[in-house]
Amino acid sequence: MIAYECPEFGDGLYDFIPIGMTPPRKTTSLYSLEPIGVGTPFVESLASYLTRLAAAHMLPMSAMLRLVIGPCLPRDNHNFGKVIGRQGIVVNMNGIGQEALDMVDALEMLTGRSGLDRLTMLPFSNLLAKYKLQKQASFWCPYCLNEQRASGQLVHYPLFWSLKMASKCPIHRCYLQTRCPHCTSVQPVIGSRSVVGYCNSCKEWLGDGAKKKTWTTRVDENDFFLRLFEWHNTVGHKREQPTFPSVLEYLIGSHMKKHDAKSLARLLHLPDSIIEELLEERMLPALGVVFWIGQVFKVDPFDLLTKSGEEMAAKDVATVAKGNYSAFDQNRVDWKQLEGVLRDVASGKASAMRVEDIARVYRCPTSELIRRYPEYCCGI
């Protein structure tokens, strides 16, 4: 063993201390509890993590928040002397915004563990607005809770249960519950006596809300939230710039007769100012808006949120190319709309597309496009 040398006390005095030994880990106020499911679509929420952290220290949630977490938070965004479950920093801790960021910073400092932002929607802050993103209460699937406990897993609440648009469990296809099956009380995101899987009021097991006969079905690969989380774990974290403006331009240019923002606003029943701010990247879309646009245009909301306008156009081309449109019927082509698309593409107002691709989307020969609109086709 290589040892430190100390001539003053003689060789060999510190033989038990090897050179290069890793210094002891910095002492933290709280246990460095490991989050569950990081890197998977079933990652637990920050509220679930905090509740398990309080249980690991055998502290009531009220004491954990008031005595340990509170002093590490900005003083102007909480008052844990009042009802804990109604505090904005508690209700919004799983979401996007300063409140979630403050809670993540406090817990990372207290536990010495990094990456706790992945237990929130903060990684999606360049894709989605925080408006109406989070539920104001705790939701759960009783079948999942029973299976977690029966299999010996640590009971926890996945993050996507807390999202406002998530109404069903993607595994069991049952509606998520928010009322205790015993006392019917609504469960807060975090309450003064919260324990994961148990009622904040009567302390009974919340999995008892499931029927005696349980079932498990295959996870639907088309489920929006699981696909979104999986996409972000693989490629989404690399995307820095929002692509939603180009998606709106694509919809205006290829799915509408009038190619302007006001027409899109009227079609979606949204104020003109919202559409303009979305197009100019001064606003991010709310999740409800994404779902609404997908419903109106019959487009997958997942594609609207994760693909650019160019990628959406390429997907349309690939879809049309699979069909057989050799028989060309010029009476079935909306030439006025097609002219507008070519004009917008040529002027740069719409996403760039090749003449061949536009012809495939509108199911007409490329030669016919060039013959009718040479002034636009030459500029593409």
N, C-alpha and C positions, 0 to 999 in steps of 0.2 A: 504494500500500500504506500502511495506517495503521500507524504505528510508535510504540513507546514513546519518550518524550522524557526526556532527562537533561541538565539545564542545566549540570551540572558539567563534562561532557565535550563539550558542544555537540550541536546538532541533527544527526540523521542517523546517529549512531554505531551505533544499534541498529535501523537500517532493516530488517535481515534478520529481525527478530523481530516478527511481526504481533501486534497486540493480540487477545486472546482465543484464542491458540494453545493447543491441547490439551496439557496437560503429559505428559511421557513416561510410558508405562505402568510400573507398579510392577514392579520386578525380582522374579522368583519363582525358587525353587530348582530347579523342574522345568519342562519345556516345558508350555505350555498346550495339551495335545493335545485335539483335538476328538473327542468320543464319536461312535459310529456308530449311526444309526437312532433317535435321540431323537425321541419323538413318534410312533413307529410300533410295531406289535406285535413287530417284530424288533429292538428296541433291544438293544445289546450289554450284557453283564453287567459289573459292576465288576471282577471278576477278570480278564476279558478286557481291559478298559481298562488295568488295572495291568500286565498282561503286555506289552501293546503299548508302554506308557510306559517300561518297563525296556528294551525293545528299542530304542526311539528314543534312549535315552541310552547304548546299547551296554554296559549293566550286567547282570551275572547277577542273577537274581531274588533270590538269597540276599543279595547285596550291597545291592540296592535296599531290601530289607526291614530288614536289620540296621543299615545305615548311614544311610539316608535316611528311611524310613517309621517305623521303630521309635522314634527319639527324639521323634517327634511324637505318639505314642500313650501312653495311660495305662500306667504300668509294671506294673500288676497284672493285665493281661489278655493278656500275650504273653511268650514267651521264644524269640526267634528263634535262640538259640544251640543249641536242640534241633532235632528234625525239623520243618521248616517246614510240610510238608503236613498235619501233625496238629494244628496250632495252631487253637484254636477261632475266633480272629479271622480266620483265613484261610478255614477251612471255611464259616463263616457270614457272610462279608462280602457275599454277594449277597442276604441274607435280610432279616429284620425283627429288630430288637433293638439293644442297646447296642453290640455288636461291629460291626455294619454301620454304625451311626451314627459310631462312633469312626474307622473307616476312611474314611468319606466326609469327615468333618471334616479329617482329616490330608491327604488328597489335594486337597481344595479349597484348603487353606492353601498347600500346596506348589506347586500349579499355577496358583493364582489363578483357577480356573474354578469357577463356581457351578452348581448343579443336578445334581451327580453322584449325588444320592440317587435320581434317576430311573433309574439303572443298577442299582438294587437293588429289593427288594420293600418298602422303607420307605414309599412312597406308599400302600401297602395296609395300613398298620398299624392303621387303624380298621375294617378288614374281616376280617382273618385273624389267627389266632394264629401265633406262630413255631414252634409244636410240629410237628416232622416236616414242615417246609415245604421245606427244602433237601436236595439230595443231598449225600452225603459225599465224592463224587468228581466228576471232570469227565466230562461226556457230550457227544457230538457226533454230527452226521449227516455221514457221509463224502461223500455226494453234494453237500451244501451247501458243504462245504469245497472240493471240486473246482470247483464252479461259481463260488465267490468268487474263487478264484485264476485260473481261466480267463478270467473277465470283467474282470480287472484290479482288482477290489475289494480293499480291505484285509481280510485274513482276520481274522475275529472270531467269538466265540461269543455267540449271542443269549441273553438273560436266561432265557427260558422253558425252555431246555435244562437249566438248573440246578434246576428245580422237581421235587420228588419224584414228583408225580403225572403228569409228562410223560414218557411212555415212547416215543412215536413222533414222527418229524418230520411236521409238518402238511402239508408240501409233497410229500415223496417217499413218505410212508406206510411208511417203514422204521423199524425199532427203532433208537433212539439207541445208540451204542457207547460203551463205557468202557474197553476193553482195546485196546492197540496191536496192529494186525494183523501186526506184525513180531516183537515180543518178548513179546506177550500181557500186558504189565504194565498194571496198573490205573493210570489217570492221575489224579493228585490235582487238586483245585480249583486249587491253585497249588503248584508244587514249586520246589526250589532252582535248577533249570535250565529252567524253563518258557518255551516259545516257542509262541505261538498257532498251532495246526495241526500241531505236531510233538510227537513222543513225548518225555516228560521223561527217559526212560531211554536209549533208543537213538538219539534225534534223527531218526528216520525220519518221513516224511509220513503223517499219520493218514488222509488221504483215500484211501490205497491200500486201505483196507478195503472200498471200494465195488466192485461188479462192473464189468467193462469197459463193459457196456451200461447207460447211465443213462437215467432217464426223469424227466419232470416232470409232475405232475398239478395240477389246479386246487386251490387252497387251499380246504378244506372250510369253508364259512361257519358251520358248526355247531361248529367246533373251540373247545373251552372256553377255552384260554389265549389264543389270538389274539383271541377275542371279548372276553375280560376286559381285556386290555391296550388294545384299541381303545376299549372303553367308558370306561375310566379316562382315556384321553387326551382324550375328548370331554366327558363329564359327571361321571365318577367323582371327579375331584379336587375337585368342589364339595360332595361329600357329607361332612359332618363327623360326623354321628351314625350309629351302626350300626343297620341295619334288620333284622338277623337275628332279634331277639326277636319282632318283629311277624310275621315269617314263620313262626316256630314256633307262635305263637298262631293264625295262620291255618290251619296244618296240623291243629292240635288241634281247632279249631272246625269245620272243613269236611271233613276226611278221616278222622276217627276216630269210633267209636261212643261211647267214653268220653272226655269232654272234660276231661282233667286231665293234669298233667305226669307223674305216675307211670305212667300208661298209655302215654304216649309213650316214656318211658324203657324200659319193658318191651318195647315193640315194636322199639325200636332196639338193645336189649341194651346199654344204657349205664347207668351209675350214676345214681340219682335226683339226686344232688348236682350232676352235670354239667348236666343239663337245667335244674335250678333256677338255676344260675349263669348259664347262657346266657339264660334268660328274664329274669333280673334285671339283665342287662348287666354282670355281674361277670366275664364271661369271653367271649372271642371264639372263634368256631368254628375248629377246625383244618380244613385243606383236605380231609383224608381223611373227616372227619365230614360235610362238605358233600356230597361224592360219595356217601357211604353213605346219607344221608337222601334224596338224589335217586333212588337206586336203589330204596329201600324204597317211596317214595311215587310212583315213576315220574314225577318232576318234573325238569325241566332244572336241573342244578346251577348254571348261569349265572344263571337266574332266582332261585334260592334266595339267591344271594350279592349280587345287584345290585338286586333289587326289594324293596319293602316288602310287608307283608301286604295292604294295601289295593290295591296294584298287582297282586298275585297274584290277588286276588279279582276285580278288574276284568277281568283276562285270562281267567279262567274264565268269567265272564259273557259276554264277547265270543265265546269259543269255542262255548259252548252256544247262543248266539243265532244262530250260523251254521247250526245244524241245524233240522230241522222236528219240533217236539215238540207239535204241535197235538192229537194224540191223547193224552189224559190217562188213565193207568192208576194209580189210587190204591193198588193192591196192590203196585206196584213202587217205591213211595216208602217210605223208612225213616223213619216218622213220629217214632219215638222219638229218632233221631239229629237229625232236623230240629227237634224241640222243644228239644233241648239247644243247638243252634246259635242259635235265636231267643232262648233265655234268656240265653246268654252275650253275644250282641250287645246285647241290651236292658240288661244289667247293666254293660256296658263291659268285660267280661273278654276278649271277642274283638274283632277289628278291626271298625270300623263298616261296615255294609252296609245298603243299602236293602232293604225287603221285596220289591220287584220283582226285585232282583238275586238274592236268596236263592231266590225262586221259580223263576227261570230256571235256577240251578245245580242245583236238585233236581227240575226238570222237572215243576212242578205250577202250577196257576193261582194268581195272587196272591189272588184272592177266597177260594180254599179255605184258604189260610194264615190269612187274617184271620178266617174263620168258625171255624176250629178253635182258634186261639191269639190271640184279640183282646187278652189282657192283655200279651202280648209285642209284638205288632205295633204297638200304640199307642205303645209306648215307643221305637220305632226311628225 
